[in-house]
Amino acid sequence: LVELMIVVAIIGILAAIAIPVYGNVQARARIAKAHADMRAMASSISIYAAHMGTLAAALADLTTTAVNSQGQSAGPFLSAVPAAPTGWSAYAYTPNANGTFVLTAAGDSTTITVP
């Protein structure tokens, strides 16, 4: 009986350690997804800008074929604009007049800004 009680206590201790760690793993996975999505979008925006000579006005512009001033077509640069992880704000894209851009998203007590 004592051995059984010791085994139950050990299982309880392991469960008390594992449950919070599991919740943290899910949050880290959502953060990693947001990072990966934003890196892919930033790369696509840069490729679009190199082809067109100007930044895209919106993320949706990256999902269509674009024809530049020389008549060359390219794209789509993204198959679809990725959805933000569950519980996160939608990805925000802000092109600036100086040829730079900012991508942001927030969730899980984290704010990601690219570049």
N, C-alpha and C positions, 0 to 999 in steps of 0.2 A: 504494500500500500504506500509506503514511503517513497519507493522508487517511482511509482506511478505519479505521485504528487510532484516529484522533482521533474519528471518529464513534462507534465502539464505546465509547470511554472516556466520551464525553458521555452516551451512553445509560446506561451503568453508573452514572454520577454521578446522573442523573435518577432512576433506579430506586432508588438508595440513599436518596434524599430522599423519594420518593413512598411507599415501603412503610411506614415508620413513621407517616407522616401518615395513611395509610389506616386503620391500626389505631386511631389516635386518633379518627378520624371515627366509627367504629363505637361506641366508648365514649361519645362525646358524644351520639350518637343515642339510646343506651339511657338516658342521664341525662335527655335532653330528653323522652323518652317517659314516664319516671317522674314528672317535673315536671308534664307535661300531665295524666296520669292522676290525680295527687294534687290538682291544682287542680279537676278535674272532680268528684272525690269530695268535696272540701271544699265546693264550691258545692252539691252535692246534699244534703250533710249539713245545711247551713245552711237550705236550702229546706224540707227535712223538718222541722227544728226549728221553723221559722216556722209551718208548717202544724199540727204536732202539739203544739207547746208544750213539747216535750222532745226531747232528742237521741235518735237511733236507738241501740238497744242493740248492734247489729252492722251491718256493711256490707251483709249480706244483706237487712236490713230495707228498704233503699233500692230493692230490685228488685221490690217488691210494692206493691199499692195500699194506702194507709193511710187509715183513717177517724178523724177527730179527735173530740173530745168534743162538738162541735156537730153531728155526723152528716155532716160534709162529707168527701167522699173525694177523694183526689188521688194521683197517682203512676202508674206507678212513677217514681221520681226518677232511677234509673239503669237502663239496659236490662240490664246485667250488671256485676258487679264485675270491673274489668279485671285481667288477669293481669300480674304484674310482669315487667319485661324479663328476658330469659334471663340467668341467673347472679345475679340479684338475690333478696333475701329477699322473701317475700310482704308485701304491704302490711299494716301493723298499724294498727288503729284503737283508740283509747282515749278513751272519753267520760269526762269528769270531772264530779264532783258539782256544781261551780259553773257548769255550763252551757257549758263550753268542751270542746274535744276536741283530740286530737293524732293526726296521721297520720304514720307513719314508714316508710321503706324504705331498704335499704342494698345497695350493690353497686358494682363498678368503683372501689373505694377512695373511695366517696362515700356520705354519709348525708344523706338528705333528710328534713326535718321540716316539717310544715305544721300550723298556721299559724306 
